Amino acid sequence: MNPLHGLQADFQSFLLRGDETMLARVTGTAKISVQQRLAIYYDAYRLRLLEALDSNYPVLHAWMGNDEFEKLGLAYLEIHPSTHFSIRYFGDRLSEYLASAETYRDQPCLGEMAALEWAMSEAFDAPDSPGVGLDAMASIPPEAWPEMRLALHASVHRLDLRWNVPAIWKAIKEDQAPEEPRAGEWPQPWLVWRQDLKIFFRSLSVDEAWAIDAARTGESFATICEGLVEWIDTQNVALHAAGLLKRWTIDGMIVNIAPGNP
């Protein structure tokens, strides 16, 4: 192995696992020992990643408190060390960790809060694309609508949340006392997206959630209407679907319309 690569590997092993092989590669002095010198880097590495985690999950941090959030961050780091060149993506599996780790899995509201905040971060960082206007939708001839397909903005994310974490998130962001965690009987569909530079989220009816999922996978307008018959009567389903498209257009969620062949 290249000497430099060997040194880098030993240093990485020390930072991640406290591997003592690195001790032989560092010289101490009368004022500061080898252990103290390396501890500076060991601690600084963790502190920097904890800062990154706080940047991605500020409301979860505020909700849990400093001590508990630090414990969570250090425990997560042991299982999921940073693997991306940018620490912006550190914490991408936090909701998964909270849902499965023995310490946290009996508090599923924490995992859902992490999922909501990560979706917001992803929405904010998504590539920018101008939304189409209502005039573009209106210009499509009626005979082309059945095979029409929509491209949704890259910021659009869908979540199913059983706990009241959106209300808790909103209260904490407004410096108000959050309500107690409360689980619903069934998961509630939620939508997260960005319009201009602002992040929005709202709850969805089951039919709209299904329609958004269908649109994201490239289903045609006719197929979306057929699926919506599960909830909407046949004679009103096309008008209902068109109403959904109108709202998505106003919200800046549609960035392209591919009309079908008449």
C-alpha positions as CSV (number, residue, x, y, z in Angstrom):
1,M,0.0,0.0,0.0
2,N,1.1,3.5,-0.8
3,P,2.6,5.1,2.4
4,L,0.3,8.0,2.2
5,H,-2.8,5.8,1.7
6,G,-1.7,3.7,4.7
7,L,-1.4,6.8,6.9
8,Q,-4.8,7.9,5.7
9,A,-6.4,4.5,6.4
10,D,-4.9,4.4,9.9
11,F,-6.1,7.9,10.7
12,Q,-9.6,7.1,9.4
13,S,-9.7,3.9,11.5
14,F,-8.7,6.0,14.5
15,L,-11.4,8.6,13.9
16,L,-14.1,6.0,13.3
17,R,-13.2,3.3,15.7
18,G,-10.5,4.6,18.0
19,D,-8.0,2.1,16.4
20,E,-4.7,2.6,18.3
21,T,-2.5,1.8,15.3
22,M,-2.4,5.5,14.7
23,L,-0.7,6.1,18.1
24,A,2.6,4.9,16.7
25,R,2.5,7.4,13.8
26,V,2.3,10.5,16.0
27,T,4.9,12.2,18.2
28,G,4.0,13.6,21.6
29,T,5.8,16.4,23.5
30,A,6.3,17.4,27.1
31,K,3.2,19.7,26.9
32,I,0.8,17.4,25.0
33,S,0.8,13.7,24.7
34,V,0.1,11.6,21.6
35,Q,-3.3,10.7,23.1
36,Q,-4.2,14.3,23.6
37,R,-3.1,15.3,20.2
38,L,-5.2,12.6,18.5
39,A,-8.2,13.3,20.8
40,I,-8.4,16.8,19.4
41,Y,-9.1,15.3,16.0
42,Y,-11.3,12.5,17.4
43,D,-13.5,14.9,19.2
44,A,-13.5,17.6,16.4
45,Y,-14.7,15.0,13.9
46,R,-17.7,14.0,16.0
47,L,-18.5,17.6,16.9
48,R,-18.5,18.6,13.2
49,L,-20.9,15.8,12.3
50,L,-23.2,16.6,15.2
51,E,-23.4,20.1,13.8
52,A,-24.3,18.7,10.4
53,L,-27.0,16.5,12.0
54,D,-28.4,19.6,13.8
55,S,-28.4,21.5,10.6
56,N,-30.5,18.8,9.0
57,Y,-32.7,18.1,12.0
58,P,-33.1,21.4,13.9
59,V,-36.7,20.7,15.1
60,L,-35.9,17.1,16.2
61,H,-32.9,18.5,18.1
62,A,-35.1,21.1,19.9
63,W,-37.7,18.5,20.6
64,M,-35.3,16.0,22.1
65,G,-33.1,18.5,23.9
66,N,-29.3,18.9,23.7
67,D,-28.2,16.0,25.7
68,E,-30.5,13.4,24.2
69,F,-29.8,14.7,20.6
70,E,-26.1,14.4,21.2
71,K,-26.5,10.8,22.5
72,L,-28.6,10.0,19.4
73,G,-26.0,11.6,17.1
74,L,-23.1,9.7,18.6
75,A,-25.0,6.4,18.5
76,Y,-26.0,7.0,14.9
77,L,-22.5,7.8,13.9
78,E,-21.3,4.5,15.3
79,I,-23.7,2.6,13.0
80,H,-23.8,4.9,10.0
81,P,-20.5,6.9,9.6
82,S,-20.4,9.6,7.0
83,T,-19.8,8.1,3.6
84,H,-20.5,11.1,1.3
85,F,-17.9,13.7,0.4
86,S,-20.4,16.4,1.6
87,I,-21.6,16.3,5.2
88,R,-24.8,17.8,3.9
89,Y,-26.0,14.2,3.4
90,F,-25.0,13.0,6.9
91,G,-28.1,11.7,8.6
92,D,-29.9,10.4,5.5
93,R,-30.7,7.2,7.3
94,L,-31.6,8.7,10.7
95,S,-35.3,8.0,10.4
96,E,-34.5,4.4,9.6
97,Y,-32.1,4.2,12.6
98,L,-34.7,5.6,15.0
99,A,-37.3,3.1,13.8
100,S,-35.0,0.1,14.3
101,A,-32.6,0.9,17.2
102,E,-33.6,-0.7,20.5
103,T,-33.2,2.6,22.3
104,Y,-35.6,4.5,20.1
105,R,-38.0,2.1,18.4
106,D,-40.6,2.4,21.1
107,Q,-40.8,6.1,20.2
108,P,-41.9,6.0,16.6
109,C,-42.8,9.6,16.6
110,L,-39.1,10.5,16.6
111,G,-38.5,8.5,13.4
112,E,-41.4,10.2,11.8
113,M,-40.1,13.6,12.7
114,A,-36.8,12.8,11.2
115,A,-38.5,11.6,8.0
116,L,-40.4,14.8,7.8
117,E,-37.4,17.0,8.3
118,W,-35.3,15.0,5.8
119,A,-38.0,15.3,3.2
120,M,-37.9,19.1,3.8
121,S,-34.2,19.2,3.3
122,E,-34.4,17.1,0.2
123,A,-37.2,19.4,-1.1
124,F,-35.1,22.5,-0.5
125,D,-32.0,21.1,-2.2
126,A,-33.9,19.7,-5.2
127,P,-33.0,21.1,-8.7
128,D,-35.0,24.2,-9.6
129,S,-37.5,23.9,-12.5
130,P,-40.1,26.5,-13.5
131,G,-43.7,25.3,-13.1
132,V,-46.1,25.4,-16.0
133,G,-49.0,27.8,-15.9
134,L,-52.7,27.2,-16.1
135,D,-52.6,28.4,-19.7
136,A,-50.4,25.5,-20.7
137,M,-52.9,23.1,-19.2
138,A,-55.8,24.8,-20.9
139,S,-54.0,24.7,-24.3
140,I,-54.1,20.9,-24.5
141,P,-57.0,19.8,-26.7
142,P,-59.6,17.6,-24.9
143,E,-59.0,14.6,-27.2
144,A,-55.3,14.6,-26.0
145,W,-56.1,14.5,-22.3
146,P,-56.5,10.7,-21.9
147,E,-52.8,10.0,-22.7
148,M,-51.5,13.1,-21.1
149,R,-48.6,12.6,-18.7
150,L,-47.2,15.0,-16.1
151,A,-43.7,15.6,-14.8
152,L,-43.7,16.8,-11.2
153,H,-41.2,19.1,-9.6
154,A,-38.1,17.2,-8.2
155,S,-38.9,18.7,-4.8
156,V,-42.2,16.7,-4.5
157,H,-42.0,14.2,-1.7
158,R,-44.7,11.9,-0.3
159,L,-44.9,10.7,3.3
160,D,-47.3,8.6,5.3
161,L,-47.2,9.7,8.9
162,R,-49.2,8.1,11.8
163,W,-48.1,10.6,14.4
164,N,-48.9,14.2,14.8
165,V,-45.4,15.3,14.0
166,P,-46.4,18.1,11.5
167,A,-48.3,19.9,14.3
168,I,-45.4,19.4,16.7
169,W,-42.9,20.7,14.0
170,K,-45.0,23.8,13.4
171,A,-45.4,24.6,17.1
172,I,-41.6,24.2,17.8
173,K,-40.8,26.4,14.7
174,E,-43.1,29.1,16.1
175,D,-41.5,28.8,19.6
176,Q,-44.7,27.4,21.1
177,A,-45.1,24.5,23.4
178,P,-45.8,21.4,21.2
179,E,-48.7,19.1,21.9
180,E,-48.1,15.6,23.2
181,P,-47.2,13.0,20.6
182,R,-50.4,11.3,19.5
183,A,-50.9,8.5,17.0
184,G,-53.8,8.3,14.6
185,E,-55.7,5.1,13.9
186,W,-54.3,5.0,10.4
187,P,-51.3,6.6,8.7
188,Q,-52.1,10.0,7.2
189,P,-50.7,10.9,3.7
190,W,-48.6,14.1,3.5
191,L,-47.1,16.1,0.7
192,V,-43.8,18.1,0.9
193,W,-42.7,20.4,-1.9
194,R,-40.9,23.6,-2.7
195,Q,-42.3,26.6,-4.5
196,D,-39.8,29.3,-5.3
197,L,-37.6,29.2,-2.2
198,K,-40.3,28.3,0.3
199,I,-41.0,24.8,1.6
200,F,-44.7,23.7,2.0
201,F,-46.3,20.7,3.4
202,R,-49.9,19.6,3.7
203,S,-52.0,16.6,4.5
204,L,-53.7,14.8,1.6
205,S,-56.9,12.8,1.1
206,V,-56.3,9.2,0.2
207,D,-57.4,9.7,-3.4
208,E,-55.1,12.7,-4.0
209,A,-52.1,10.8,-2.4
210,W,-52.8,7.9,-4.8
211,A,-53.1,10.3,-7.8
212,I,-49.7,12.0,-7.0
213,D,-48.0,8.7,-6.6
214,A,-49.5,7.6,-10.0
215,A,-48.4,10.9,-11.7
216,R,-44.9,10.5,-10.3
217,T,-44.5,7.1,-11.9
218,G,-45.6,8.4,-15.3
219,E,-49.2,7.1,-15.4
220,S,-51.5,8.8,-18.0
221,F,-54.5,11.0,-17.1
222,A,-56.8,8.2,-18.2
223,T,-55.1,5.7,-15.9
224,I,-55.2,8.2,-13.0
225,C,-59.0,8.7,-13.6
226,E,-59.5,4.9,-13.6
227,G,-57.7,4.6,-10.3
228,L,-59.6,7.4,-8.7
229,V,-62.9,5.5,-9.3
230,E,-62.0,3.7,-6.1
231,W,-63.0,6.8,-4.2
232,I,-64.9,9.1,-6.7
233,D,-68.0,8.1,-8.7
234,T,-67.4,7.5,-12.4
235,Q,-69.5,10.5,-13.7
236,N,-67.5,13.0,-11.6
237,V,-64.0,11.4,-11.7
238,A,-62.6,13.3,-14.7
239,L,-63.7,16.7,-13.3
240,H,-62.2,15.7,-9.9
241,A,-58.9,14.7,-11.5
242,A,-58.8,17.9,-13.4
243,G,-59.3,19.8,-10.2
244,L,-56.3,18.1,-8.7
245,L,-54.2,19.0,-11.7
246,K,-55.3,22.6,-11.3
247,R,-54.2,22.7,-7.7
248,W,-50.9,21.1,-8.4
249,T,-50.3,23.6,-11.2
250,I,-51.1,26.6,-9.0
251,D,-48.8,25.1,-6.3
252,G,-45.9,25.0,-8.9
253,M,-45.7,21.2,-8.7
254,I,-46.0,20.5,-12.4
255,V,-43.0,21.3,-14.5
256,N,-43.9,19.6,-17.8
257,I,-47.0,18.3,-19.6
258,A,-46.6,15.6,-22.3
259,P,-50.0,15.6,-24.1
260,G,-51.0,12.3,-25.7
261,N,-51.7,11.8,-29.4
262,P,-55.3,12.7,-30.2
